[in-house]
Amino acid sequence: MKNRPILTVSAARRINKDEAANKKPASKGSNRRQLEQHEASLVPHIRNRNQITVHLLDGTVLEGVTPIGFDRYSIAIEHQGFRETIFKSAIARIITPVEA
């Protein structure tokens, strides 16, 4: 049985340096993701319970919709007395009232 050669100190440093270069830098702060622009524009309307208009890709127009919340893939709304979830992939555009 052959003995494996022991790495020299300089080779071990080189390996550790290469491994460190491939690692992603640690993010400072929390693990919360950055809000997309459309999400950031929804936040004040959720807080103030403003009504918005949502146009879906199939041509359906939802007027008088109150946004409740959102996540990465969907928006929760109240519409005609019901709570619903709309997938963002189904939304063509969202029309919000202009803030004075």
C-alpha positions in Angstrom: 0.0 0.0 0.0 1.5 3.3 -1.1 1.4 6.3 1.2 -0.2 9.4 -0.3 2.1 12.4 -0.5 1.4 15.0 2.2 0.5 18.4 0.8 3.0 21.0 1.5 2.0 24.1 3.4 2.1 26.2 0.2 -0.1 23.8 -1.7 -2.6 23.7 1.2 -2.7 27.5 1.2 -3.3 27.5 -2.6 -6.2 25.1 -2.3 -7.8 27.0 0.6 -7.4 30.3 -1.4 -9.1 28.7 -4.5 -12.0 27.4 -2.3 -12.4 30.9 -0.7 -12.5 32.5 -4.2 -15.4 30.3 -5.2 -17.5 31.0 -2.2 -20.1 33.7 -2.4 -19.6 36.6 -0.2 -21.7 36.6 3.0 -24.5 39.1 2.7 -24.7 41.8 5.4 -28.0 42.4 7.0 -31.1 40.1 6.9 -32.1 37.4 4.6 -35.0 39.4 3.2 -35.0 39.7 -0.5 -35.1 43.0 -2.4 -38.6 44.1 -3.4 -39.3 44.4 -7.1 -40.5 47.8 -8.3 -44.1 46.6 -8.8 -44.1 45.1 -5.3 -42.7 48.3 -3.8 -45.5 50.3 -5.5 -48.1 48.0 -4.0 -47.0 48.4 -0.4 -48.6 51.9 0.2 -51.8 50.7 -1.4 -51.9 47.6 0.9 -51.3 49.8 4.0 -53.9 52.4 3.0 -56.3 49.8 1.6 -56.7 51.7 -1.6 -58.6 50.1 -4.5 -56.7 49.3 -7.7 -57.6 48.0 -11.1 -56.0 44.7 -12.3 -55.9 43.7 -16.0 -55.3 40.0 -16.6 -53.7 38.5 -19.7 -57.0 36.8 -20.7 -58.6 40.2 -21.0 -60.5 40.2 -17.7 -60.5 43.5 -15.9 -60.9 43.5 -12.1 -62.0 47.0 -10.9 -62.3 48.0 -7.2 -59.7 45.4 -6.1 -58.2 45.9 -2.6 -54.7 44.4 -2.4 -54.1 42.5 0.9 -50.5 41.2 0.4 -48.1 39.5 -1.9 -45.3 37.0 -2.2 -42.8 36.2 -4.9 -45.4 34.6 -7.2 -48.8 35.9 -6.3 -50.9 38.8 -5.0 -53.7 38.4 -2.5 -56.7 40.6 -3.0 -60.2 41.3 -1.8 -62.7 41.5 -4.7 -66.6 41.6 -4.4 -66.5 40.4 -0.9 -64.1 37.4 -1.5 -60.4 37.0 -0.8 -58.6 35.7 -3.9 -55.1 35.0 -5.0 -53.9 36.1 -8.5 -50.6 34.7 -9.9 -48.3 37.5 -11.0 -47.7 35.6 -14.3 -51.4 36.1 -15.1 -51.4 39.9 -14.7 -51.0 42.1 -17.7 -51.0 45.4 -15.8 -52.0 47.0 -12.5 -53.5 50.5 -12.4 -53.2 52.4 -9.1 -54.6 55.7 -8.1 -52.3 58.7 -8.3 -51.1 59.8 -4.9 -51.4 63.6 -4.3 
